[in-house]
């Protein structure tokens, strides 16, 4: 595997340790091999770019959701509200049906 890095010799680096289950690590390893870079370079390339997009979106007060997240959000909005017992009692009081 060829190592490729975007770091120049005067940039300081610091280690980042991440615990992953075996499936997640295999996915990262496979993706890195597809790009012919090390897993470290793959994680650095992908996660830093994603982090920058998320920070930029947050600064713009824009929420970006993946298609799965969009569906989950839409389904949650469509579901009827589940009232707590306290909310039900308050509703009864407000309707005058104590």
mmCIF file as gemmi writes it, N, C-alpha and C atoms, coordinates in Angstrom:
data_model
loop_
_atom_site.group_PDB
_atom_site.id
_atom_site.type_symbol
_atom_site.label_atom_id
_atom_site.label_alt_id
_atom_site.label_comp_id
_atom_site.label_asym_id
_atom_site.label_entity_id
_atom_site.label_seq_id
_atom_site.pdbx_PDB_ins_code
_atom_site.Cartn_x
_atom_site.Cartn_y
_atom_site.Cartn_z
_atom_site.occupancy
_atom_site.B_iso_or_equiv
_atom_site.pdbx_formal_charge
_atom_site.auth_seq_id
_atom_site.auth_asym_id
_atom_site.pdbx_PDB_model_num
ATOM 1 N N . UNK Axp A 1 ? 0.849 -1.172 0 1 0 ? 1 A 1
ATOM 2 C CA . UNK Axp A 1 ? 0 0 0 1 0 ? 1 A 1
ATOM 3 C C . UNK Axp A 1 ? 0.897 1.239 0 1 0 ? 1 A 1
ATOM 4 N N . UNK Axp A 2 ? 0.653 2.157 -0.877 1 0 ? 2 A 1
ATOM 5 C CA . UNK Axp A 2 ? 1.441 3.378 -0.989 1 0 ? 2 A 1
ATOM 6 C C . UNK Axp A 2 ? 0.966 4.386 0.029 1 0 ? 2 A 1
ATOM 7 N N . UNK Axp A 3 ? 1.908 5.008 0.689 1 0 ? 3 A 1
ATOM 8 C CA . UNK Axp A 3 ? 1.539 6.04 1.653 1 0 ? 3 A 1
ATOM 9 C C . UNK Axp A 3 ? 1.498 7.379 0.966 1 0 ? 3 A 1
ATOM 10 N N . UNK Axp A 4 ? 0.428 8.124 1.231 1 0 ? 4 A 1
ATOM 11 C CA . UNK Axp A 4 ? 0.29 9.478 0.687 1 0 ? 4 A 1
ATOM 12 C C . UNK Axp A 4 ? -0.167 10.371 1.825 1 0 ? 4 A 1
ATOM 13 N N . UNK Axp A 5 ? 0.427 11.526 1.916 1 0 ? 5 A 1
ATOM 14 C CA . UNK Axp A 5 ? 0.027 12.422 2.993 1 0 ? 5 A 1
ATOM 15 C C . UNK Axp A 5 ? 0.012 13.855 2.482 1 0 ? 5 A 1
ATOM 16 N N . UNK Axp A 6 ? -0.853 14.66 3.087 1 0 ? 6 A 1
ATOM 17 C CA . UNK Axp A 6 ? -0.957 16.069 2.718 1 0 ? 6 A 1
ATOM 18 C C . UNK Axp A 6 ? -0.203 16.963 3.697 1 0 ? 6 A 1
ATOM 19 N N . UNK Axp A 7 ? 0.461 16.355 4.656 1 0 ? 7 A 1
ATOM 20 C CA . UNK Axp A 7 ? 1.15 17.134 5.672 1 0 ? 7 A 1
ATOM 21 C C . UNK Axp A 7 ? 2.507 17.585 5.153 1 0 ? 7 A 1
ATOM 22 N N . UNK Axp A 8 ? 2.843 18.826 5.437 1 0 ? 8 A 1
ATOM 23 C CA . UNK Axp A 8 ? 4.179 19.304 5.101 1 0 ? 8 A 1
ATOM 24 C C . UNK Axp A 8 ? 5.074 19.086 6.31 1 0 ? 8 A 1
ATOM 25 N N . UNK Axp A 9 ? 6.372 19.174 6.105 1 0 ? 9 A 1
ATOM 26 C CA . UNK Axp A 9 ? 7.311 18.849 7.177 1 0 ? 9 A 1
ATOM 27 C C . UNK Axp A 9 ? 7.233 19.81 8.358 1 0 ? 9 A 1
ATOM 28 N N . UNK Axp A 10 ? 6.698 21.022 8.167 1 0 ? 10 A 1
ATOM 29 C CA . UNK Axp A 10 ? 6.652 21.969 9.284 1 0 ? 10 A 1
ATOM 30 C C . UNK Axp A 10 ? 5.32 21.923 10.045 1 0 ? 10 A 1
ATOM 31 N N . UNK Axp A 11 ? 4.387 21.055 9.639 1 0 ? 11 A 1
ATOM 32 C CA . UNK Axp A 11 ? 3.121 20.945 10.359 1 0 ? 11 A 1
ATOM 33 C C . UNK Axp A 11 ? 3.277 19.928 11.48 1 0 ? 11 A 1
ATOM 34 N N . UNK Axp A 12 ? 2.784 20.293 12.665 1 0 ? 12 A 1
ATOM 35 C CA . UNK Axp A 12 ? 2.832 19.374 13.784 1 0 ? 12 A 1
ATOM 36 C C . UNK Axp A 12 ? 1.627 18.455 13.724 1 0 ? 12 A 1
ATOM 37 N N . UNK Axp A 13 ? 1.812 17.229 14.134 1 0 ? 13 A 1
ATOM 38 C CA . UNK Axp A 13 ? 0.719 16.27 14.163 1 0 ? 13 A 1
ATOM 39 C C . UNK Axp A 13 ? 0.535 15.771 15.583 1 0 ? 13 A 1
ATOM 40 N N . UNK Axp A 14 ? -0.635 15.271 15.867 1 0 ? 14 A 1
ATOM 41 C CA . UNK Axp A 14 ? -0.871 14.635 17.157 1 0 ? 14 A 1
ATOM 42 C C . UNK Axp A 14 ? -1.692 13.379 16.915 1 0 ? 14 A 1
ATOM 43 N N . UNK Axp A 15 ? -1.443 12.353 17.694 1 0 ? 15 A 1
ATOM 44 C CA . UNK Axp A 15 ? -2.132 11.082 17.462 1 0 ? 15 A 1
ATOM 45 C C . UNK Axp A 15 ? -3.601 11.142 17.887 1 0 ? 15 A 1
ATOM 46 N N . UNK Axp A 16 ? -4.398 10.326 17.231 1 0 ? 16 A 1
ATOM 47 C CA . UNK Axp A 16 ? -5.802 10.155 17.574 1 0 ? 16 A 1
ATOM 48 C C . UNK Axp A 16 ? -6.067 8.665 17.608 1 0 ? 16 A 1
ATOM 49 N N . UNK Axp A 17 ? -6.474 8.169 18.742 1 0 ? 17 A 1
ATOM 50 C CA . UNK Axp A 17 ? -6.753 6.733 18.863 1 0 ? 17 A 1
ATOM 51 C C . UNK Axp A 17 ? -8.256 6.534 18.882 1 0 ? 17 A 1
ATOM 52 N N . UNK Axp A 18 ? -8.72 5.565 18.13 1 0 ? 18 A 1
ATOM 53 C CA . UNK Axp A 18 ? -10.144 5.288 18.018 1 0 ? 18 A 1
ATOM 54 C C . UNK Axp A 18 ? -10.362 3.791 18.215 1 0 ? 18 A 1
ATOM 55 N N . UNK Axp A 19 ? -11.358 3.442 18.995 1 0 ? 19 A 1
ATOM 56 C CA . UNK Axp A 19 ? -11.705 2.029 19.16 1 0 ? 19 A 1
ATOM 57 C C . UNK Axp A 19 ? -12.827 1.701 18.187 1 0 ? 19 A 1
ATOM 58 N N . UNK Axp A 20 ? -12.639 0.621 17.446 1 0 ? 20 A 1
ATOM 59 C CA . UNK Axp A 20 ? -13.619 0.207 16.445 1 0 ? 20 A 1
ATOM 60 C C . UNK Axp A 20 ? -13.934 -1.269 16.596 1 0 ? 20 A 1
ATOM 61 N N . UNK Axp A 21 ? -15.162 -1.625 16.252 1 0 ? 21 A 1
ATOM 62 C CA . UNK Axp A 21 ? -15.474 -3.048 16.181 1 0 ? 21 A 1
ATOM 63 C C . UNK Axp A 21 ? -14.837 -3.589 14.899 1 0 ? 21 A 1
ATOM 64 N N . UNK Axp A 22 ? -14.751 -4.894 14.778 1 0 ? 22 A 1
ATOM 65 C CA . UNK Axp A 22 ? -14.032 -5.495 13.643 1 0 ? 22 A 1
ATOM 66 C C . UNK Axp A 22 ? -14.684 -5.163 12.303 1 0 ? 22 A 1
ATOM 67 N N . UNK Axp A 23 ? -16.012 -5.081 12.249 1 0 ? 23 A 1
ATOM 68 C CA . UNK Axp A 23 ? -16.69 -4.73 10.988 1 0 ? 23 A 1
ATOM 69 C C . UNK Axp A 23 ? -16.317 -3.323 10.533 1 0 ? 23 A 1
ATOM 70 N N . UNK Axp A 24 ? -16.321 -2.374 11.465 1 0 ? 24 A 1
ATOM 71 C CA . UNK Axp A 24 ? -15.98 -0.989 11.132 1 0 ? 24 A 1
ATOM 72 C C . UNK Axp A 24 ? -14.54 -0.89 10.654 1 0 ? 24 A 1
ATOM 73 N N . UNK Axp A 25 ? -13.627 -1.584 11.347 1 0 ? 25 A 1
ATOM 74 C CA . UNK Axp A 25 ? -12.225 -1.541 10.953 1 0 ? 25 A 1
ATOM 75 C C . UNK Axp A 25 ? -12.045 -2.149 9.57 1 0 ? 25 A 1
ATOM 76 N N . UNK Axp A 26 ? -12.755 -3.249 9.289 1 0 ? 26 A 1
ATOM 77 C CA . UNK Axp A 26 ? -12.666 -3.881 7.966 1 0 ? 26 A 1
ATOM 78 C C . UNK Axp A 26 ? -13.165 -2.926 6.891 1 0 ? 26 A 1
ATOM 79 N N . UNK Axp A 27 ? -14.25 -2.199 7.171 1 0 ? 27 A 1
ATOM 80 C CA . UNK Axp A 27 ? -14.778 -1.24 6.195 1 0 ? 27 A 1
ATOM 81 C C . UNK Axp A 27 ? -13.747 -0.149 5.906 1 0 ? 27 A 1
ATOM 82 N N . UNK Axp A 28 ? -13.095 0.355 6.948 1 0 ? 28 A 1
ATOM 83 C CA . UNK Axp A 28 ? -12.063 1.379 6.752 1 0 ? 28 A 1
ATOM 84 C C . UNK Axp A 28 ? -10.872 0.823 5.983 1 0 ? 28 A 1
ATOM 85 N N . UNK Axp A 29 ? -10.469 -0.377 6.318 1 0 ? 29 A 1
ATOM 86 C CA . UNK Axp A 29 ? -9.344 -1.009 5.634 1 0 ? 29 A 1
ATOM 87 C C . UNK Axp A 29 ? -9.661 -1.215 4.157 1 0 ? 29 A 1
ATOM 88 N N . UNK Axp A 30 ? -10.854 -1.711 3.869 1 0 ? 30 A 1
ATOM 89 C CA . UNK Axp A 30 ? -11.261 -1.927 2.475 1 0 ? 30 A 1
ATOM 90 C C . UNK Axp A 30 ? -11.301 -0.614 1.696 1 0 ? 30 A 1
ATOM 91 N N . UNK Axp A 31 ? -11.868 0.413 2.317 1 0 ? 31 A 1
ATOM 92 C CA . UNK Axp A 31 ? -11.961 1.72 1.646 1 0 ? 31 A 1
ATOM 93 C C . UNK Axp A 31 ? -10.572 2.297 1.393 1 0 ? 31 A 1
ATOM 94 N N . UNK Axp A 32 ? -9.691 2.161 2.364 1 0 ? 32 A 1
ATOM 95 C CA . UNK Axp A 32 ? -8.323 2.663 2.193 1 0 ? 32 A 1
ATOM 96 C C . UNK Axp A 32 ? -7.613 1.91 1.069 1 0 ? 32 A 1
ATOM 97 N N . UNK Axp A 33 ? -7.815 0.613 1.007 1 0 ? 33 A 1
ATOM 98 C CA . UNK Axp A 33 ? -7.178 -0.175 -0.053 1 0 ? 33 A 1
ATOM 99 C C . UNK Axp A 33 ? -7.692 0.243 -1.427 1 0 ? 33 A 1
ATOM 100 N N . UNK Axp A 34 ? -8.979 0.567 -1.517 1 0 ? 34 A 1
ATOM 101 C CA . UNK Axp A 34 ? -9.521 1.024 -2.8 1 0 ? 34 A 1
ATOM 102 C C . UNK Axp A 34 ? -8.819 2.288 -3.286 1 0 ? 34 A 1
ATOM 103 N N . UNK Axp A 35 ? -8.463 3.157 -2.335 1 0 ? 35 A 1
ATOM 104 C CA . UNK Axp A 35 ? -7.76 4.401 -2.694 1 0 ? 35 A 1
ATOM 105 C C . UNK Axp A 35 ? -6.25 4.217 -2.735 1 0 ? 35 A 1
ATOM 106 N N . UNK Axp A 36 ? -5.795 3.042 -2.35 1 0 ? 36 A 1
ATOM 107 C CA . UNK Axp A 36 ? -4.367 2.73 -2.286 1 0 ? 36 A 1
ATOM 108 C C . UNK Axp A 36 ? -3.619 3.673 -1.343 1 0 ? 36 A 1
ATOM 109 N N . UNK Axp A 37 ? -4.224 3.89 -0.187 1 0 ? 37 A 1
ATOM 110 C CA . UNK Axp A 37 ? -3.587 4.701 0.86 1 0 ? 37 A 1
ATOM 111 C C . UNK Axp A 37 ? -3.7 3.945 2.179 1 0 ? 37 A 1
ATOM 112 N N . UNK Axp A 38 ? -2.983 4.404 3.177 1 0 ? 38 A 1
ATOM 113 C CA . UNK Axp A 38 ? -3.037 3.755 4.487 1 0 ? 38 A 1
ATOM 114 C C . UNK Axp A 38 ? -4.378 4.054 5.152 1 0 ? 38 A 1
ATOM 115 N N . UNK Axp A 39 ? -4.721 3.241 6.12 1 0 ? 39 A 1
ATOM 116 C CA . UNK Axp A 39 ? -5.959 3.474 6.87 1 0 ? 39 A 1
ATOM 117 C C . UNK Axp A 39 ? -5.883 4.825 7.575 1 0 ? 39 A 1
ATOM 118 N N . UNK Axp A 40 ? -4.731 5.154 8.122 1 0 ? 40 A 1
ATOM 119 C CA . UNK Axp A 40 ? -4.573 6.455 8.786 1 0 ? 40 A 1
ATOM 120 C C . UNK Axp A 40 ? -4.836 7.606 7.823 1 0 ? 40 A 1
ATOM 121 N N . UNK Axp A 41 ? -4.258 7.516 6.629 1 0 ? 41 A 1
ATOM 122 C CA . UNK Axp A 41 ? -4.486 8.577 5.642 1 0 ? 41 A 1
ATOM 123 C C . UNK Axp A 41 ? -5.951 8.619 5.215 1 0 ? 41 A 1
ATOM 124 N N . UNK Axp A 42 ? -6.564 7.452 5.073 1 0 ? 42 A 1
ATOM 125 C CA . UNK Axp A 42 ? -7.984 7.416 4.687 1 0 ? 42 A 1
ATOM 126 C C . UNK Axp A 42 ? -8.841 8.093 5.764 1 0 ? 42 A 1
ATOM 127 N N . UNK Axp A 43 ? -8.629 7.694 7.014 1 0 ? 43 A 1
ATOM 128 C CA . UNK Axp A 43 ? -9.417 8.277 8.115 1 0 ? 43 A 1
ATOM 129 C C . UNK Axp A 43 ? -9.183 9.78 8.18 1 0 ? 43 A 1
ATOM 130 N N . UNK Axp A 44 ? -7.93 10.2 8.051 1 0 ? 44 A 1
ATOM 131 C CA . UNK Axp A 44 ? -7.61 11.628 8.096 1 0 ? 44 A 1
ATOM 132 C C . UNK Axp A 44 ? -8.296 12.365 6.95 1 0 ? 44 A 1
ATOM 133 N N . UNK Axp A 45 ? -8.216 11.825 5.752 1 0 ? 45 A 1
ATOM 134 C CA . UNK Axp A 45 ? -8.797 12.476 4.579 1 0 ? 45 A 1
ATOM 135 C C . UNK Axp A 45 ? -10.316 12.593 4.689 1 0 ? 45 A 1
ATOM 136 N N . UNK Axp A 46 ? -10.952 11.497 5.03 1 0 ? 46 A 1
ATOM 137 C CA . UNK Axp A 46 ? -12.42 11.467 5.045 1 0 ? 46 A 1
ATOM 138 C C . UNK Axp A 46 ? -12.99 12.193 6.261 1 0 ? 46 A 1
ATOM 139 N N . UNK Axp A 47 ? -12.462 11.93 7.437 1 0 ? 47 A 1
ATOM 140 C CA . UNK Axp A 47 ? -13.058 12.522 8.639 1 0 ? 47 A 1
ATOM 141 C C . UNK Axp A 47 ? -12.796 14.017 8.746 1 0 ? 47 A 1
ATOM 142 N N . UNK Axp A 48 ? -11.622 14.453 8.361 1 0 ? 48 A 1
ATOM 143 C CA . UNK Axp A 48 ? -11.329 15.892 8.435 1 0 ? 48 A 1
ATOM 144 C C . UNK Axp A 48 ? -12.213 16.654 7.45 1 0 ? 48 A 1
ATOM 145 N N . UNK Axp A 49 ? -12.37 16.113 6.247 1 0 ? 49 A 1
ATOM 146 C CA . UNK Axp A 49 ? -13.238 16.772 5.265 1 0 ? 49 A 1
ATOM 147 C C . UNK Axp A 49 ? -14.683 16.825 5.763 1 0 ? 49 A 1
ATOM 148 N N . UNK Axp A 50 ? -15.166 15.717 6.322 1 0 ? 50 A 1
ATOM 149 C CA . UNK Axp A 50 ? -16.537 15.692 6.848 1 0 ? 50 A 1
ATOM 150 C C . UNK Axp A 50 ? -16.678 16.649 8.026 1 0 ? 50 A 1
ATOM 151 N N . UNK Axp A 51 ? -15.702 16.676 8.909 1 0 ? 51 A 1
ATOM 152 C CA . UNK Axp A 51 ? -15.751 17.585 10.051 1 0 ? 51 A 1
ATOM 153 C C . UNK Axp A 51 ? -15.799 19.039 9.594 1 0 ? 51 A 1
ATOM 154 N N . UNK Axp A 52 ? -15.019 19.358 8.589 1 0 ? 52 A 1
ATOM 155 C CA . UNK Axp A 52 ? -15.03 20.737 8.067 1 0 ? 52 A 1
ATOM 156 C C . UNK Axp A 52 ? -16.389 21.094 7.483 1 0 ? 52 A 1
ATOM 157 N N . UNK Axp A 53 ? -17.016 20.154 6.762 1 0 ? 53 A 1
ATOM 158 C CA . UNK Axp A 53 ? -18.356 20.408 6.211 1 0 ? 53 A 1
ATOM 159 C C . UNK Axp A 53 ? -19.368 20.629 7.337 1 0 ? 53 A 1
ATOM 160 N N . UNK Axp A 54 ? -19.294 19.807 8.386 1 0 ? 54 A 1
ATOM 161 C CA . UNK Axp A 54 ? -20.224 19.946 9.501 1 0 ? 54 A 1
ATOM 162 C C . UNK Axp A 54 ? -20.037 21.263 10.243 1 0 ? 54 A 1
ATOM 163 N N . UNK Axp A 55 ? -18.797 21.668 10.433 1 0 ? 55 A 1
ATOM 164 C CA . UNK Axp A 55 ? -18.527 22.946 11.1 1 0 ? 55 A 1
ATOM 165 C C . UNK Axp A 55 ? -19.045 24.099 10.244 1 0 ? 55 A 1
ATOM 166 N N . UNK Axp A 56 ? -18.801 24.039 8.94 1 0 ? 56 A 1
ATOM 167 C CA . UNK Axp A 56 ? -19.294 25.097 8.038 1 0 ? 56 A 1
ATOM 168 C C . UNK Axp A 56 ? -20.816 25.153 8.064 1 0 ? 56 A 1
ATOM 169 N N . UNK Axp A 57 ? -21.467 23.996 8.042 1 0 ? 57 A 1
ATOM 170 C CA . UNK Axp A 57 ? -22.931 23.951 8.093 1 0 ? 57 A 1
ATOM 171 C C . UNK Axp A 57 ? -23.442 24.518 9.409 1 0 ? 57 A 1
ATOM 172 N N . UNK Axp A 58 ? -22.779 24.18 10.497 1 0 ? 58 A 1
ATOM 173 C CA . UNK Axp A 58 ? -23.207 24.695 11.803 1 0 ? 58 A 1
ATOM 174 C C . UNK Axp A 58 ? -23.084 26.21 11.852 1 0 ? 58 A 1
ATOM 175 N N . UNK Axp A 59 ? -22.036 26.715 11.24 1 0 ? 59 A 1
ATOM 176 C CA . UNK Axp A 59 ? -21.862 28.168 11.214 1 0 ? 59 A 1
ATOM 177 C C . UNK Axp A 59 ? -22.954 28.832 10.391 1 0 ? 59 A 1
ATOM 178 N N . UNK Axp A 60 ? -23.437 28.138 9.385 1 0 ? 60 A 1
ATOM 179 C CA . UNK Axp A 60 ? -24.526 28.656 8.556 1 0 ? 60 A 1
ATOM 180 C C . UNK Axp A 60 ? -25.89 28.331 9.152 1 0 ? 60 A 1
ATOM 181 N N . UNK Axp A 61 ? -25.882 27.63 10.262 1 0 ? 61 A 1
ATOM 182 C CA . UNK Axp A 61 ? -27.102 27.173 10.943 1 0 ? 61 A 1
ATOM 183 C C . UNK Axp A 61 ? -27.945 26.313 10.007 1 0 ? 61 A 1
ATOM 184 N N . UNK Axp A 62 ? -27.271 25.474 9.265 1 0 ? 62 A 1
ATOM 185 C CA . UNK Axp A 62 ? -27.918 24.544 8.361 1 0 ? 62 A 1
ATOM 186 C C . UNK Axp A 62 ? -27.697 23.143 8.903 1 0 ? 62 A 1
ATOM 187 N N . UNK Axp A 63 ? -28.741 22.353 8.932 1 0 ? 63 A 1
ATOM 188 C CA . UNK Axp A 63 ? -28.621 20.982 9.385 1 0 ? 63 A 1
ATOM 189 C C . UNK Axp A 63 ? -28.565 20.088 8.151 1 0 ? 63 A 1
ATOM 190 N N . UNK Axp A 64 ? -27.51 19.307 8.049 1 0 ? 64 A 1
ATOM 191 C CA . UNK Axp A 64 ? -27.383 18.366 6.946 1 0 ? 64 A 1
ATOM 192 C C . UNK Axp A 64 ? -27.678 16.97 7.471 1 0 ? 64 A 1
ATOM 193 N N . UNK Axp A 65 ? -28.589 16.281 6.81 1 0 ? 65 A 1
ATOM 194 C CA . UNK Axp A 65 ? -28.941 14.924 7.205 1 0 ? 65 A 1
ATOM 195 C C . UNK Axp A 65 ? -28.714 13.984 6.038 1 0 ? 65 A 1
ATOM 196 N N . UNK Axp A 66 ? -28.238 12.8 6.361 1 0 ? 66 A 1
ATOM 197 C CA . UNK Axp A 66 ? -28.097 11.772 5.337 1 0 ? 66 A 1
ATOM 198 C C . UNK Axp A 66 ? -29.504 11.322 4.937 1 0 ? 66 A 1
ATOM 199 N N . UNK Axp A 67 ? -29.637 10.611 3.829 1 0 ? 67 A 1
ATOM 200 C CA . UNK Axp A 67 ? -30.976 10.125 3.453 1 0 ? 67 A 1
ATOM 201 C C . UNK Axp A 67 ? -31.645 9.292 4.552 1 0 ? 67 A 1
ATOM 202 N N . UNK Axp A 68 ? -30.876 8.441 5.233 1 0 ? 68 A 1
ATOM 203 C CA . UNK Axp A 68 ? -31.448 7.645 6.333 1 0 ? 68 A 1
ATOM 204 C C . UNK Axp A 68 ? -31.89 8.541 7.484 1 0 ? 68 A 1
ATOM 205 N N . UNK Axp A 69 ? -31.083 9.552 7.804 1 0 ? 69 A 1
ATOM 206 C CA . UNK Axp A 69 ? -31.447 10.487 8.871 1 0 ? 69 A 1
ATOM 207 C C . UNK Axp A 69 ? -32.668 11.308 8.482 1 0 ? 69 A 1
ATOM 208 N N . UNK Axp A 70 ? -32.765 11.691 7.202 1 0 ? 70 A 1
ATOM 209 C CA . UNK Axp A 70 ? -33.938 12.438 6.734 1 0 ? 70 A 1
ATOM 210 C C . UNK Axp A 70 ? -35.199 11.612 6.901 1 0 ? 70 A 1
ATOM 211 N N . UNK Axp A 71 ? -35.136 10.342 6.535 1 0 ? 71 A 1
ATOM 212 C CA . UNK Axp A 71 ? -36.296 9.467 6.66 1 0 ? 71 A 1
ATOM 213 C C . UNK Axp A 71 ? -36.683 9.29 8.125 1 0 ? 71 A 1
ATOM 214 N N . UNK Axp A 72 ? -35.712 9.051 8.982 1 0 ? 72 A 1
ATOM 215 C CA . UNK Axp A 72 ? -35.998 8.884 10.414 1 0 ? 72 A 1
ATOM 216 C C . UNK Axp A 72 ? -36.625 10.154 10.988 1 0 ? 72 A 1
ATOM 217 N N . UNK Axp A 73 ? -36.128 11.31 10.586 1 0 ? 73 A 1
ATOM 218 C CA . UNK Axp A 73 ? -36.672 12.586 11.066 1 0 ? 73 A 1
ATOM 219 C C . UNK Axp A 73 ? -38.104 12.762 10.582 1 0 ? 73 A 1
ATOM 220 N N . UNK Axp A 74 ? -38.355 12.481 9.308 1 0 ? 74 A 1
ATOM 221 C CA . UNK Axp A 74 ? -39.698 12.616 8.743 1 0 ? 74 A 1
ATOM 222 C C . UNK Axp A 74 ? -40.666 11.669 9.427 1 0 ? 74 A 1
ATOM 223 N N . UNK Axp A 75 ? -40.239 10.428 9.649 1 0 ? 75 A 1
ATOM 224 C CA . UNK Axp A 75 ? -41.107 9.454 10.323 1 0 ? 75 A 1
ATOM 225 C C . UNK Axp A 75 ? -41.418 9.897 11.753 1 0 ? 75 A 1
ATOM 226 N N . UNK Axp A 76 ? -40.438 10.458 12.428 1 0 ? 76 A 1
ATOM 227 C CA . UNK Axp A 76 ? -40.669 10.949 13.794 1 0 ? 76 A 1
ATOM 228 C C . UNK Axp A 76 ? -41.67 12.095 13.789 1 0 ? 76 A 1
ATOM 229 N N . UNK Axp A 77 ? -41.612 12.958 12.787 1 0 ? 77 A 1
ATOM 230 C CA . UNK Axp A 77 ? -42.562 14.068 12.705 1 0 ? 77 A 1
ATOM 231 C C . UNK Axp A 77 ? -43.972 13.577 12.391 1 0 ? 77 A 1
ATOM 232 N N . UNK Axp A 78 ? -44.082 12.468 11.667 1 0 ? 78 A 1
ATOM 233 C CA . UNK Axp A 78 ? -45.383 11.936 11.283 1 0 ? 78 A 1
ATOM 234 C C . UNK Axp A 78 ? -46.05 11.133 12.392 1 0 ? 78 A 1
ATOM 235 N N . UNK Axp A 79 ? -45.264 10.658 13.335 1 0 ? 79 A 1
ATOM 236 C CA . UNK Axp A 79 ? -45.804 9.832 14.422 1 0 ? 79 A 1
ATOM 237 C C . UNK Axp A 79 ? -46.626 10.696 15.377 1 0 ? 79 A 1
ATOM 238 N N . UNK Axp A 80 ? -47.746 10.154 15.863 1 0 ? 80 A 1
ATOM 239 C CA . UNK Axp A 80 ? -48.537 10.931 16.83 1 0 ? 80 A 1
ATOM 240 C C . UNK Axp A 80 ? -47.744 11.144 18.126 1 0 ? 80 A 1
ATOM 241 N N . UNK Axp A 81 ? -47.976 12.273 18.736 1 0 ? 81 A 1
ATOM 242 C CA . UNK Axp A 81 ? -47.284 12.587 19.995 1 0 ? 81 A 1
ATOM 243 C C . UNK Axp A 81 ? -47.766 11.647 21.089 1 0 ? 81 A 1
ATOM 244 N N . UNK Axp A 82 ? -46.848 11.215 21.936 1 0 ? 82 A 1
ATOM 245 C CA . UNK Axp A 82 ? -47.196 10.375 23.073 1 0 ? 82 A 1
ATOM 246 C C . UNK Axp A 82 ? -47.174 11.262 24.313 1 0 ? 82 A 1
ATOM 247 N N . UNK Axp A 83 ? -48.353 11.52 24.845 1 0 ? 83 A 1
ATOM 248 C CA . UNK Axp A 83 ? -48.459 12.412 25.994 1 0 ? 83 A 1
ATOM 249 C C . UNK Axp A 83 ? -48.096 11.672 27.273 1 0 ? 83 A 1
ATOM 250 N N . UNK Axp A 84 ? -47.433 12.391 28.162 1 0 ? 84 A 1
ATOM 251 C CA . UNK Axp A 84 ? -47.126 11.842 29.48 1 0 ? 84 A 1
ATOM 252 C C . UNK Axp A 84 ? -48.39 11.952 30.337 1 0 ? 84 A 1
ATOM 253 N N . UNK Axp A 85 ? -48.463 11.208 31.431 1 0 ? 85 A 1
ATOM 254 C CA . UNK Axp A 85 ? -49.629 11.334 32.32 1 0 ? 85 A 1
ATOM 255 C C . UNK Axp A 85 ? -49.84 12.773 32.796 1 0 ? 85 A 1
ATOM 256 N N . UNK Axp A 86 ? -48.76 13.496 33.062 1 0 ? 86 A 1
ATOM 257 C CA . UNK Axp A 86 ? -48.88 14.885 33.508 1 0 ? 86 A 1
ATOM 258 C C . UNK Axp A 86 ? -49.494 15.749 32.405 1 0 ? 86 A 1
ATOM 259 N N . UNK Axp A 87 ? -49.103 15.523 31.154 1 0 ? 87 A 1
ATOM 260 C CA . UNK Axp A 87 ? -49.68 16.286 30.054 1 0 ? 87 A 1
ATOM 261 C C . UNK Axp A 87 ? -51.16 15.967 29.866 1 0 ? 87 A 1
ATOM 262 N N . UNK Axp A 88 ? -51.528 14.712 30.061 1 0 ? 88 A 1
ATOM 263 C CA . UNK Axp A 88 ? -52.939 14.322 29.957 1 0 ? 88 A 1
ATOM 264 C C . UNK Axp A 88 ? -53.761 15.002 31.05 1 0 ? 88 A 1
ATOM 265 N N . UNK Axp A 89 ? -53.235 15.041 32.271 1 0 ? 89 A 1
ATOM 266 C CA . UNK Axp A 89 ? -53.953 15.707 33.375 1 0 ? 89 A 1
ATOM 267 C C . UNK Axp A 89 ? -54.1 17.19 33.09 1 0 ? 89 A 1
ATOM 268 N N . UNK Axp A 90 ? -53.029 17.816 32.584 1 0 ? 90 A 1
ATOM 269 C CA . UNK Axp A 90 ? -53.093 19.239 32.257 1 0 ? 90 A 1
ATOM 270 C C . UNK Axp A 90 ? -54.132 19.488 31.167 1 0 ? 90 A 1
ATOM 271 N N . UNK Axp A 91 ? -54.166 18.64 30.159 1 0 ? 91 A 1
ATOM 272 C CA . UNK Axp A 91 ? -55.166 18.769 29.09 1 0 ? 91 A 1
ATOM 273 C C . UNK Axp A 91 ? -56.568 18.666 29.631 1 0 ? 91 A 1
ATOM 274 N N . UNK Axp A 92 ? -56.794 17.75 30.549 1 0 ? 92 A 1
ATOM 275 C CA . UNK Axp A 92 ? -58.115 17.589 31.165 1 0 ? 92 A 1
ATOM 276 C C . UNK Axp A 92 ? -58.497 18.843 31.947 1 0 ? 92 A 1
ATOM 277 N N . UNK Axp A 93 ? -57.547 19.391 32.687 1 0 ? 93 A 1
ATOM 278 C CA . UNK Axp A 93 ? -57.799 20.61 33.459 1 0 ? 93 A 1
ATOM 279 C C . UNK Axp A 93 ? -58.133 21.756 32.516 1 0 ? 93 A 1
ATOM 280 N N . UNK Axp A 94 ? -57.393 21.896 31.439 1 0 ? 94 A 1
ATOM 281 C CA . UNK Axp A 94 ? -57.613 22.987 30.501 1 0 ? 94 A 1
ATOM 282 C C . UNK Axp A 94 ? -58.971 22.866 29.783 1 0 ? 94 A 1
ATOM 283 N N . UNK Axp A 95 ? -59.41 21.629 29.574 1 0 ? 95 A 1
ATOM 284 C CA . UNK Axp A 95 ? -60.71 21.428 28.943 1 0 ? 95 A 1
ATOM 285 C C . UNK Axp A 95 ? -61.851 21.534 29.97 1 0 ? 95 A 1
ATOM 286 N N . UNK Axp A 96 ? -61.482 21.654 31.229 1 0 ? 96 A 1
ATOM 287 C CA . UNK Axp A 96 ? -62.481 21.737 32.291 1 0 ? 96 A 1
ATOM 288 C C . UNK Axp A 96 ? -63.124 20.397 32.589 1 0 ? 96 A 1
ATOM 289 N N . UNK Axp A 97 ? -62.422 19.312 32.267 1 0 ? 97 A 1
ATOM 290 C CA . UNK Axp A 97 ? -62.987 17.98 32.451 1 0 ? 97 A 1
ATOM 291 C C . UNK Axp A 97 ? -62.301 17.234 33.581 1 0 ? 97 A 1
ATOM 292 N N . UNK Axp A 98 ? -61.848 17.928 34.567 1 0 ? 98 A 1
ATOM 293 C CA . UNK Axp A 98 ? -61.106 17.319 35.685 1 0 ? 98 A 1
ATOM 294 C C . UNK Axp A 98 ? -61.659 16.022 36.038 1 0 ? 98 A 1
